[in-house]
Amino acid sequence: MLKTLLYINEDLASSIALRFTDYLSRFVNLSLFVAHVEEPDEKEQVGTGWVRRTWEDGVASSGKRLVDRMLRTENINCPLAGRPKIFVGEMEREMIFELRNGLYKLFIKGYLDSADPEPFYDLISSSLCEEMSCPVLVVKNLSLSKRCALLCADGVDPRTLVEQSMEIVGESSFELDIVYFKFQESDQVQILDSREGGSNLRETESLLAAAGKTVANTIVLTGVPEQIGDYLKEYALVASTMPGRKSMHMYVLAHSLASVLLVRDTAQKQQ
Amino acid sequence: MKILVALDGKSYSRGIVKEVARLSEGTLADVVFLGIQDSKTKVSQSLQMLLHEYQQDLYSYFRPDELPYADFSLEKWQKIASGDWKVSAAGMKEFTLRIRSGSVAKAVVAVAGEMECDLVILGCDLKCGCEWDGEINVPLRIAEDAPCSVLVIKQSGNTQEIVSILDQSEVHQEAMEMINQLVTLHSAGLKIIGVQEKNEDKNDMLEQRMVELLKYYNDRAVSAWVKVIDSAMVTDYVTESSRKAIIALWMGGKQSLLKRLFSHSMVDKLLSTSSSSVFILR
């Protein structure tokens, strides 16, 4: 089972993330934990010792009520593997700490999709994503699809993409596609012959075949990031390596309507 | 639910009957077909016949055992006021033919108010942007002034997407259901676009509205994709999306951001430049 930590707050992004995680659990065998961090204002923080502990208990109780409300409202079917984890402090720091200590294999966080790519870049370049010990699934939408895409392009390391994403979806019942994209100004997204894909595409295919995985479709697309992002709504999730800033790869992921599974080279993670 | 359909003898009116039939079937609505004429004193027989033809056409889209409307004869037309005639039949649901004299836009808005309709539907001529024969700015004036939601249907092939744009204003279940019907009717995908502004409280309310919508559609197994855009981007976004998607604008009350952003000229521009149908939701 995939030990998974889902971060929830009381907002639309978390509502979608909860529902999507529930949906994901039909395809991937999850051992699901949920977490929430209460981030009090500095002004609210009081005292030391017993006074501070009492205050923290009060804040944590309020966080627990919030998580209970969310779980009750969303009424998910996927069982939780343990009690909700409530922390008081700074969200990114608490989550990094919990992910490392808990040896989680996957972190899930909701993200309210925006037409502006900047908030997406801010999220994936945040210390939370940078220092994370496991892949992160950025949930943007509840796509009720049975298909999962591996997003491939120039500049994507096929080995990292295949090895790391297969750790998450390799044993799932998702139908697997490879989507290779090229940037080109155009009125609409165009599907090219799979021979138009670069060497990265062929290497990705070979690695998946060597791992014994069946690819349902290999799709080579050209267009601008908005068009390709829109095309990706056909998928429940899109697996990708971490993109660089200002890269077309980043803009495609930012505009993807489907949720994005971001994996990173293990050597990079240890640095 | 009550649907008012404004009709004349042009092809843009003829082309909307099938869509009206499917919408009225999906919502089990009372339906009013409205024709407009110049004369205040004598009802036009050709207009009576035309509305009757449209009514027969709509009935033909239902299986006989599922038709919720009763049949009626043309002899039962009644004058209900000066320049105002109607005939109706009550089955499980009521179907009314009505003829009114005067300006098209004013008559449609007035009848929609009098009959407490939930939705006005009309077609428009694509050649001139979005016009009705013989009177200027009919779709725009109806979209602006009607007391209820307005759907302007353009016959432009298959629509694969409904783009539903909302601000923090309250959303009503009837309007949500109308979108649901359109999604089903066109087998289209649904995008819910929230327009954000600087006021954090309003953005929290917007999220709340989006949660309501998302739950409503998810519970009905409709895949809906959500996205937020900045208020400064909304007109460009709508213009771009309207090339291939039906645009549904949720216009709220005085506080509505969209109402402020979509001034008279913007709605006019949207109606005339959009290649697909436009839905103004209230």
Chai-1 contact restraints between the chains, C-beta under 6 A:
chainA,res_idxA,chainB,res_idxB,connection_type,confidence,min_distance_angstrom,max_distance_angstrom,comment,restraint_id
A,D11,B,E207,contact,1.0,0.0,6.0,A-B,restraint_1
A,L12,B,E207,contact,1.0,0.0,6.0,A-B,restraint_2
A,L12,B,M210,contact,1.0,0.0,6.0,A-B,restraint_3
A,L12,B,V211,contact,1.0,0.0,6.0,A-B,restraint_4
A,S15,B,V211,contact,1.0,0.0,6.0,A-B,restraint_5
A,L112,B,V228,contact,1.0,0.0,6.0,A-B,restraint_6
A,D113,B,K227,contact,1.0,0.0,6.0,A-B,restraint_7
A,S114,B,V228,contact,1.0,0.0,6.0,A-B,restraint_8
A,A115,B,I229,contact,1.0,0.0,6.0,A-B,restraint_9
A,N141,B,W225,contact,1.0,0.0,6.0,A-B,restraint_10
A,L144,B,S223,contact,1.0,0.0,6.0,A-B,restraint_11
A,K233,B,W225,contact,1.0,0.0,6.0,A-B,restraint_12
A,L257,B,W225,contact,1.0,0.0,6.0,A-B,restraint_13
